């Protein structure tokens, strides 16, 4: 049903519904040349009556037990495939990136991802994991739920990217026009249902009394959420031109207290990552990406992420060539709110590894070294 999705996105949905209804009626009803047909898609869209007059349907959803193992690859199938290509060592990484989907009572991997990654591993045994499925879809649905997010929804998204589950009653039979409901609560219910149906969320356990415990399935999908959050955050913050300009000017001038005050205000409006299951380095990357987006919005600055500097890698290196001013920024996640400790660690890393040396070599006369410690929706800067 990708044609209906495209039609909805591009504004000719009613016309496409009529076309598909006519097509199915001609092809699947009283056609002596068709004995058996399989129709697949993300949404059941039964309410659109595109199957008018057709009988004897068997519907299999991702919550059904029968045929569940055929919707994706199982652990053993992935192991067999990797063994065939001599890439057994990649199993752990593939499991982290592409596993995690629950169909009925079976845990499966995204087959598109596994096939494409095996193709990479066939050529290079040490090929890094890539977001194959992400690059094949628009991910617009994640953006939609962020744009409409209430405080409750934002809190639930925070829980999801932190590795927690959220409980939802889902609507299995939807139409794309349901997303246009003026009732925000209804619209949010539909959006959660589509996130589940399209693979952005999956069941953690078997649903109980119609209530689903939803989680983000794997690393690839979690990164989709994080990228969309950072994109939404950047648009939201840079849209407040006055405060964003104040932030940039404070950073350039070395006014760390003002940088701290403004970044705290920005974080308060955003979605954070909770102090739960996600590894520390992933939490740091989350805040690193948010800060990076704000700085790159200033088009006249040279902003480099994780660039080689001195004897190590700094999180962010910034140069303002016209003013011969540079900044080294090291971002740390302050476990349990221990800001001072995290800032000390970050500054020690900057000094010991000589991160400022590249700026000196590039002719920067004024150099600011920033240690930024983040925890949930607040930060401390030194």
Buried (B, 14 or more C-beta within 10 A) or exposed (E): BEEBBEBBEEEEBEEBBEBBBEEBBEEBEEEEEEEEEEEEEBBBBBEBEBBEEEEEEEEBEBBBEEEBBEBBBBEEBBBEBBEEBEBEEBBEBBBEBBBBBBBBEBBBBBBBBBEBBBEBBEEEEEBEBBBBBBEEBEBEBBBBBBEEBEEEBBBBBBBBBBBBBBEBEBBBBBBBBBBEEEEEEEBBBBBBBBBBBBBBBBBBEEBEEEEBBBBBBBBBBBBBBBBBBBBBBBEBBBEBEEBBEBBBEBBBEBBBEBBBBBBBBBBEEBBBBBBEEBEEEBBBBBBBBBBBBBBBBBEEBEBBBEEEBBEEBBBBBBBBEEEBBBBBBBBBBBEEBBBEBBBBBBBEBBEEBBBBBBBEEEEBEBBBBBBBBBBBBBBBBB
